[in-house]
Amino acid sequence: MSLHNFFVNLPLRYIYDGKEYLDYFLKHRIQPELGLDWLSVEEFPKSWHLEVADIFAKQGLKVSIHLPFLELRPGALDPFILEATRKRLLEAVDIAAVYSPVHSIAHIGYFPQEYDDFFSDWLVNSLTTWEMVLDRINERFPLFLENVYELEPEPIKDLLSHLGSIRYLGFCLDIGHWFCFGKGSELGNLAQWLQLLGPFLKHLHLHDNDGFDDKHLGLGAGNIPFVELFAGLEFLEISPTYTLEPHTKEDFDISVDFINSHKYWFSLLSKK
């Protein structure tokens, strides 16, 4: 199995703090999904980002970017929070462009308990936010919006449908978030998610958990129904790219073993 077929999450602050993670990715020729946060946007000099981007480029490793998400609310009702979120995302896009990424990922940020009663307001604010982000990207790379706490696919479908006329846009299904935060372990509604969001689905975030905590385990080490996921993708003839999201080297190794043991499943996915 080639490690060039997928991405693996790597926060940029890990590279900034030491060479261990960078050296590991370079040694094993792993394509990174580089995670931006407020610190890497606010404090790391652009010259440092240019240096890291050059290292991966010279090694022939493609890069994807995860935009910041902590404390950000793209559809916030409070105008002060909304303004701060937009400012941070736009700054992050400028940093992301330094890396010439294959694509970028961002959290949708729909919290049902907070926004269900204000859905129209949330949707209008979210649409404006993502239109601003897409305008700043200016077709240099795609943007894939990712689920986190959404319990149903409908709010995501509404958002993406309204943005649907804009090129370079898609959906990233985080299967671990669906199973845990989205209560997929209780609702068993993966088929509904795939049916409704299949036309937008461009990328997967793959990790495992027990349905209670977002443990980011190696694939097969939890209870996520991967049989159902891959059967659904095959039936709908969807071939997204994917990122592995382990939080330890051990879980990365477990995921690689899982891929090698399920080669047909992963042959259905796009290669990057």
KAZI-V620803 format. One record per pair of residues at least 12 apart in sequence whose C-alpha atoms are under 10 Angstrom apart, sorted by the first residue. I is the first residue (numbers start at 0). J is the second residue. Records with the same first field share a line. If there is no record, write none. Layout:
I = J  J
This chain:
0 = 255  256  258  259  262
1 = 27  28  29  255  270
2 = 24  27  28  29  30  255  271
3 = 27  28  29  30  31  60  61  270  271
4 = 29  30  240  241  242  265  266  268  269  270  271
5 = 29  30  31  32  61  203  240  241  242  243  268  269  270  271
6 = 29  30  31  32  33  60  61  62  63  204  240  241  242  243  244  270  271
7 = 24  29  30  31  32  33  62  63  204  205  241  242  243  244  245  251
8 = 29  30  31  32  33  34  63  64  65  204  242  243  244  245  246
9 = 21  24  30  31  32  33  34  35  63  64  65  244  245  246
10 = 31  32  33  34  35  36  39  64  65
11 = 31  32  33  34  35  36  38  39  40  43  48  51  64  65
12 = 33  34  35  36  38  39  43
13 = 33  34
14 = 33  51
15 = 39  43  47  48  51
21 = 51  54  55
24 = 55  60
25 = 54  55  58  59  60
26 = 58
28 = 55  58  59  60  61
29 = 55  60  61  62
30 = 55  59  60  61  62  63  242  271
31 = 55  60  61  62  63  64  100  242  243
32 = 61  62  63  64  65  100  101  102  103  104  242  243  244
33 = 62  63  64  65  66  95  98  100  103  104
34 = 63  64  65  66  67  68  95  103  104
35 = 64  65  66  67  68  88  91  92  94  95
36 = 65  66  67  68  69  87  88  91
37 = 66  67  68  69  70  71  87  88  90  91
38 = 67
39 = 67  91  94
40 = 66  67  87  88  90  91  92  93  94  95
41 = 87  90  91
43 = 94
44 = 94
45 = 93  94  97
46 = 97
48 = 94  95  97  98
49 = 94  97  98
50 = 97  98
51 = 97  98
52 = 95  96  97  98  99  100
53 = 97  98
55 = 98
56 = 98  99
61 = 98  99  100  101  102  271
62 = 95  98  99  100  101  102  103  271
63 = 95  98  99  100  101  102  103  104  140  141  242
64 = 91  92  94  95  96  98  99  100  101  102  103  104  105  140  142
65 = 91  92  95  100  102  103  104  105  106  142  143
66 = 87  88  89  90  91  92  94  95  103  104  105  106  142
67 = 84  87  88  90  91  92  104  105  106
68 = 84  87  88  104  105  106  107  108
69 = 84  106  108
70 = 83  84  108
71 = 83  84  85  87  88  106  107  108
72 = 84  85  106  107  108  109  110  121  124  125  128
73 = 85  88  105  106  107  108  109  121  122  124  125  126  127  128  129
74 = 107  108  109  110  114  118  120  121  122  123  124  125  126  127  128  129
75 = 108  109  113  114  120  121  122  123  124  125  128
76 = 113  114  117  120  121  123  124  125
78 = 124
81 = 124  125  128
82 = 128
84 = 128
85 = 125  127  128  129  131  132
86 = 128  131  132
88 = 105  128  129  131  132  135
89 = 128  129  131  132  133  134  135  136
90 = 132  135
91 = 132
92 = 132  133  135  136
93 = 135  136
95 = 136  140
96 = 135  136  139  140
99 = 139  140
100 = 139  140  141
101 = 139  140  141  142  271
102 = 139  140  141  142  143  167  168  169  202
103 = 136  140  141  142  143  144  168  171
104 = 141  142  143  144  145  169  170  171  202
105 = 129  142  143  144  145  146  170  171
106 = 143  144  145  146  147  148  171
107 = 125  129  143  144  145  146  147  148  149  154  155  158  170  171
108 = 121  125  144  145  146  147  148  149  155
109 = 121  122  125  146  147  148  149  150  154  155
110 = 147  148  149  150
111 = 148  149  150  151  154  181
112 = 148  149  150
115 = 154
118 = 154
121 = 154  158
122 = 154  155  157  158  161
123 = 158  161
125 = 158
126 = 158  159  161  162
127 = 162
129 = 142  144  158  159  162  168
130 = 162  165
133 = 162  165  166  167  168
134 = 165
136 = 167
137 = 166  167
138 = 165  166  167  168
139 = 167
140 = 166  167  168
141 = 166  167  168  169  201
142 = 166  167  168  169  170  171  201
143 = 167  168  169  170  171  172  199  200  201  202  203
144 = 158  159  168  169  170  171  172  173  199  200  201  202
145 = 169  170  171  172  173  176  200  202  203  204
146 = 170  171  172  173  174  175  176  177  180  181  204
147 = 172  173  174  175  176  177  178  179  180  181
148 = 176  177  178  179  180  181  182
149 = 176  177  180  181  182
150 = 176  177  178  179  180  181  182  183  186  188  192
151 = 177  181  182  183  186  188  189  191  192
152 = 177  181  188  189  191  192  193  194  195  196
153 = 191  192  195  196
155 = 170  192  195  196  199
156 = 170  192  195  196  197  198  199
159 = 196  199
160 = 196  198  199
163 = 199
168 = 199  200  201
169 = 196  197  198  199  200  201  202
170 = 196  197  198  199  200  201  202  203  239
171 = 196  199  200  201  202  203  204  239  240  241  242
172 = 192  193  196  197  199  200  201  202  203  204  205  239  241
173 = 202  203  204  205  206  241  242  244
174 = 189  203  204  205  206  207  208  223  224  225  228
175 = 203  204  205  206  207  208  209  210  212  213  214  215  216  221  222  223  244
176 = 204  205  206  207  208  210  212  213  215
177 = 189  192  210  213  223
178 = 207  208  209  210  211  212  213  222  223  224
179 = 207  208  209  210  211  212  213  214  223
180 = 210  211  212  213
181 = 210
182 = 210  211
183 = 210  223  224
184 = 208  209  210  211  222  223  224
185 = 210
187 = 224
189 = 224  227  228  231
190 = 227  228  230  231  232
191 = 231
192 = 231
193 = 228  231  232  235  237
194 = 231  232  235
197 = 231  232  235  236  237  238  239
198 = 235  237
199 = 237  239
200 = 232  237  238  239  240
201 = 237  238  239  240  241  269
202 = 237  238  239  240  241  242  268  269
203 = 238  239  240  241  242  243  268
204 = 240  241  242  243  244
205 = 217  218  223  225  241  242  243  244  245  254
206 = 218  219  220  221  223  242  243  244  245  246  250  251  254
207 = 219  220  221  222  223  224  225  243  244  245  250  254
208 = 220  221  222  223
209 = 221  222  223
210 = 222  223
214 = 245  246
215 = 243  244  245  246  247  250  251
216 = 244  245  246  247  249  250  251  253  254
217 = 243  244  245  246  247  248  249  250  251  252  253  254  255  256  257
218 = 243  244  245  250  251  252  253  254  255  256  257  258
219 = 250  253  254  256  257  258
220 = 250  253  254  257
225 = 264
226 = 264
228 = 264
229 = 263  264  265  267  268
230 = 264  267
232 = 264  267  268
233 = 264  267  268
236 = 267  268
237 = 267  268  269
238 = 265  266  267  268  269  270
239 = 267  268  269  270  271
240 = 265  267  268  269  270  271
241 = 265  268  269  270  271
243 = 255
